[in-house]
Amino acid sequence: MTPELGVCYYPEHWPEEMWAADAARMMETGLKWVRIGEFAWSRMEPTPGDLRFDWLDRAVETLGAAGLKVVMGTPTATPPRWMLDKHPDMLAVDAQGNPRKFGSRRHYCFSHAGYIRECARIARIIGERYGRNPHVAAWQIDNEYGCHDTALSYGPSALQAFRVWLADQYGSIEALNTAWGNVFWSMEYDSFDQIDLPNLTVTEPNPAHVLAFRRFGSDQVVAFNKAQVDVLRPLTDAPLLHNYMGRVLEFDHFEIGADLDIATWDSYPIGFLSDRLEADEAHKTAFLQQGDPDMQAFHHDLYRAVGRGRWWVMEQQPGPVNWAPYNPAPLPGMVRLWSLEAVANGAEVVSYFRWRQAPFGQEQMHAGLQTPSGADAPGMAEARQTADDLARLGDVAPGKAQVAILFDYASDWAWTTQPQGAGFDYFRLVFSAYRALRRAGLSVDFISATDTPQDYRLILAPGLAVLDDALVGRVLNGCDLAIFGPRAGAITRDFQIPAQGRPGLPNLDCSVDLVETLPPESKRPVVGGGAAAHWVERLSGTAPDLLRFEDGTPALKGTDGLWYLAGFPDDTLWDRLIAKATDTVNLPIHAMPQGLRRRRTATHDVLINYNADPVTWNGIEIAGCDVLFLERDDI
Ligand code: GAL
């Protein structure tokens, strides 16, 4: 498969006379896909029932006639103003009880039955109109679920749906009281109708209540998406997709992914570095105009799993964005590097956001491939160059990695519910593991807690909140060595300490007797180097100690094929652990210099240099902000 490029375009923002020239220029740039429609509801249906699709018909025709494949968006992330007159209670409500009002986007509650019906209605209208249109080659449902912190709502529709969901999950109020431990602080209920949403309580609500609400919240997003999938499926044979985000964990992406054909995500490397990544100032300065060297690949690999092998970048940062605290420009070469890196990780399509910078609205300072007046912005030449690179490269067959990380959204919900220590964060823990594997030159796959992995040398499952024997069995059967912990099997699904103790790993005599959390400046050193930070467990049991803390307590215990880790490793400890584990399973590793990353596909060994300066590795020089595709086995 030869990867392709695309762009996001808003025909409703520009005079119709410009469309044909825009389309021709997109083709000249080597772009093959164009996404449209996802925010255009007010132009599709200016007043209820007044459908105006003539302009969209002409837009699809103009783009298609130029040779572009259209991704049609359903416009449900931006309900028009009249929708609120029709459904005044459709707005989401924040945890403080305030409505999240009209005037931007994503102003809806996922549980509002009336709004879900409106979404199904507009999806049907668009599906009937364009489902068999030869130019429409894919469908995007909604836009970025969860963006602007919108996955959860604390309003009346959510409350009503939550009670129904609870009754369905627990069957009886007695069962719920027991499962949640409501005898604690006399929190017992007599009926499901008494249960409120877990906000505005005096002090923290019962973690079981919060975790149930988080599971419910995820199910609502899945159901919202499914309502449009069900409408569109019979109307089109084109693939259905959604564009996910970076470090947004509020809903189970694997579950939505199961209903769709392709996972896509929106990659803004420089924005992410400044607004959603823990790193020291030196790191943030070194990669200010490039983005973190692992953040993009992490999501590429994660969404490859969510898409069951099929994934795209739907929105690729092309220049400075408008929404991060600081918005520097990418260094020359980075737009091309990000695009080619995605390809190395298996992307079928990389699509830039957006074609031309908007002169109005919230994102007028957000770069496009063109400036507002239609001149080329710096990203344009790099898009062109990437298209040439892809044409030269031809097929890039994705390869299976030898190492996998088990990623579990529900573990994040659990640990944000009760972090126990301010530094303990699920994403941060998993990302630190991912980074360590990449520092060792390894390529990484992700698996979910319901997958049946096969033929991995090593599987890491850090922070996996709930363990059951079937899951542990699948992981152990799927690899030579599995490493669980820290904080594995620490709770039940209903947020109680498991009766059999923690972590409850079959075949490993190891139990967690005590947990401590530490402020960032305090670490628990491990004999031989490295330390645990944020989170430390005191382990006992007959399983051999493979590493010890300097105070003599075990830092790592294990037997053949199964290890348990007692703390949140700092970088040095992760590096030692990966070296030890890969040595145990005879998997060669190659230390990578800072900022240089390697990704193996079935056909290529790809070297990606996030540094501004050239780096030499294994006798190969890679220029700053450059990517080298080497035939496999060249290294
Ligand atoms: C994404 C979103 C786009 C646009 C972009 C700006 O989150 O899907 O519509 O807002 O960010 O960077």
Residues whose N, C-alpha, C, O or C-beta is under 5 A from the ligand:
A	BS01	GAL	E144 D266 V321
